[in-house]
Amino acid sequence: MADPALVVWMGQTEGVSSLAADLARILGENAVLHEDAALRAYDCDAYTVDRSKPQAVVLPSSTEEVAKIVRYCVGAGVPYTVRGAGTGLSGGALAALGGVTLSTKRLNKILSVDPENRRLTAEAGVANKRISDVVRPYGLHFAPDPSSQTVSTLGGNIAENSGGPHTLKMGVTVQHIHALKMVTVDGEIEEFALRGDGLDFLGVIVGSEGTMGVVTEATVRLTPSPKHVITALASFANVRDATESVAAIIASGTLPAALEMMDKGVLGALKAAFGLEYHPAAAALLLVECDGDDAQAVEAEMQAVRQAFGRHAALEVQIAEDDAARAKLWVARKKGVGAMGRLAPSIVTHDGVIPRSELPEMLEFIYAEASAAGLGVANLFHAGDGNLHPCFYFDDRDPGQVERVIETGERIMRRCLELGGSVTGEHGIGVEKIDLMSEMFSPADLAVQGLVKSIFNPGDLCNPCKVLPNQKSCAEHRKRWRGVAW
């Protein structure tokens, strides 16, 4: 008779109760979810067009409990996928082969704060913004700030090497990790730290999308909060003037703390959702923030920004120099994605990177592709580093619309590659872009990446079917992920 866990691994329902019972014996019944209604909440992340339910969800409360679950899954041959807040945008937390979803929701403790050495240690389930809130009294903050930071978790940020509006100047997650604790794929507990000698294991693990083990704790680098901040919001009559301003700002030698763009689609959503009004002729906004400890230097940077705005026909420039006014200017960026819920029931936010000089051409390409496919699109993105986020809004109950969103997104990512860019800047590969990896990398490149992964994870139980293509155990499941409508 087949082992029940192996039957679960094959995506069938037999043995599910046995699996849940085994997991409950390890963690207790209140730490295991297996009813259908609960599992539906875990069948996708924020990339909702691909769905696959786990057979059970576990909520461990410590690194040791995570290790016990991993050892059980390995012994029983059950795939497992770690999940933070589920805000990922590439299907990275999808239980691709079913099995167990390992939630970090209860790993939510801040373990130590060391302001003198500008460090903090926290469990993987701690929300990103909570770190900055805790250390604000010390004049410090955690620099990586994804737009979902109020809920996205430290572990998820590490898995995706997340960025955010303020990482143009400060760097993404990998530059802010001192050490981490990880449960390896065979259930051992290991610690990795930033060292001045030897191989950079942290640099390999951060951004590996949970395919090399389960990160349960991390020690992060804290950054002094700037003493002076000036924020500007500029309106433009067309996208080209706005994007050419971006290139002009960077070419001037100015590196803002943040340089974000929102187009007319976003402005329409903000008006529909919140009644927000901007310049009546505006087709695009640029939000620029300069900061530092030297007031004169910050003012000089903002002056260079304003000169770039003037050379590229800005319609209006609003300047904020206090927290209240600054928060008001940031509304367009912070609430833009959520506002699109007023335009359609579903949204897919893509993520590609191009050279800044190619922004005008690339945005024209995006608009043309969306129009040809009959899809709504809005753009809000990290313009300073050329990290695009085309947002398609549609109805995922219509399989035809889903398929057009997927195909159009892939054409846009291919165009990013043609322009010398990448298929992701911060959202990761997950299952969404796994087919594009062979177009970005040569077979030899992918073989080297596979070899590095095999050092940490030689099997296919830990977050299977993610990042690297041609994983044989995943091929038969691909069709049931892609294009799901519900």
FENMOHU-V360225 format. One line per field, one symbol per residue. phi: phi as a letter, one per 40 degrees, with the letter a starting at -180 (. if undefined). psi: psi as a letter, one per 40 degrees, with the letter a starting at -180 (. if undefined). Layout:
# FENMOHU-V360225
phi = ???
psi = ???
This chain:
# FENMOHU-V360225
phi = .ccdcccddcgcccgcccccccccccbgccbbbacdcccccbcabccccbbacccabbbcbacccdccccccccccgbcbbcaccgcdbbgccccdbggbcbccdccbbccabbcccfbabacccccdcccccccddcgbacccbdccccbccdccccdcfcbhdccdccgcddcbbcaabbcccbgcbbbbbcbcbgccccccccgcfgcbibcbaabbccbdcccbbbbbbbbbcaccdccccdccccccgcbccaabbbbccccccccccbgcbbdcccbabbbbbbaicbccccccccccccccdccbgccabbbbbbccccccccddccbccccccccacbabbcabbbcdccddcccccccccccccgbcabbaacccbgccbcbcbabccbdccdcccccccccccccdcccgbbcabacgcfcdbcccccccbcdcdcccccccccccacbbccfcgbgccgcdccdccdccccgcba
psi = hihddddddeeieiedddddddddddeideehheidddddeeeiaegeehihiieihigieidddddddddddddefhiihihbeeeifeedehgdfbbhhhhedegfhhdihgddefihhiidehidddddddeddefiihdhgidfdddiiddddddefibideeddeiaddefhdiihhhieeeihiihihieiaigdddddheefeeeahhdiihihihhhidhhhhihhiieidddddddddddddeehgidigiihaddddddddddefhhahdeheiihhhhhiaehddddddddddddddddeffhdihhhheidddddddeddddeddddeeedieihhhihihiideeddddddddddddddefihiihhigddefhighhhhaheehddddddddddddddddddddefaieideeidbededeededdiiddddddddddddddgeafdhgifichifhdeedeeddedhfhi.
